[in-house]
Amino acid sequence: MFLLPGEQIKQELQNVSIGIKTHRPSTAPKEAAAAPTARSSSGYGSGARTADRISGTARKTSSAFGELLSLDKHNFWVNFKQFRYIPLLDDIVLGIVKGKGKETYKVDIGAPSYAIINYLDFPTATKRNRVSLNVGDVILAQVVEDAPHAEAVISCKTEAVKGMGLLKGGAALKVGILQSRKYLLNPPALNVSATSLFSMNGYAWISPATQENIQAIMSLV
């Protein structure tokens, strides 16, 4: 289903994401209603975002030209061409480890700032058995905190998809947000012997990272 900017979305949405603007019925004085809130829709390029849980009475419209998509029939977004990834709660992301701290790793997920992940937020990690990552390692994770003006927090313990955690024997490729989200919902049939993963943040993973396999992924975009 493709939408134009300003077009009303008639589906029953629980969580709304990039490219959807929420219009809540106002019960407060006009002065109060006009005041911005911390989680109100805010523009990013040609679209808008909100991570609020909303009521069924709120009216939703598209704020960008694109296709209305859903990963699980509860979380929706309008898939349009974005130049910068903005982390949103529950997003499945591929990230590249960029640094180590005392309790956390810094991970590049393509956002304006690095995300962080705790040493214990991995499937088999314990206080005595931490997962050891190196700079350049690639992980598959989920956004668990997306507070404005703060680092996004990601986790590999949510079991949102199979294979979360450290990925080995392959390479992360930047394929663009529009295409990676499309193929996250509908994985492509590759004519090569390879394992591929797609994410919400514009990256794909291919294993093994042979020249033939990389070309097969890049030919999709």
Secondary structure by P-SEA (a helix, b strand, c coil): cccccccccccccccccccbbbbccccccccccccccccccccccccccccccccccbbbbbccbbbbbbcccccccccccccbbbbcccccbbbbbccccccbbbbbccccbbbbbcccccccccccccccccccbbbbbbbccccccbbbbbbccccccccccccccbbbbbccaaaaaaaaaccccccccbbbbbcccbbbbbccccaaaaaaaaaac
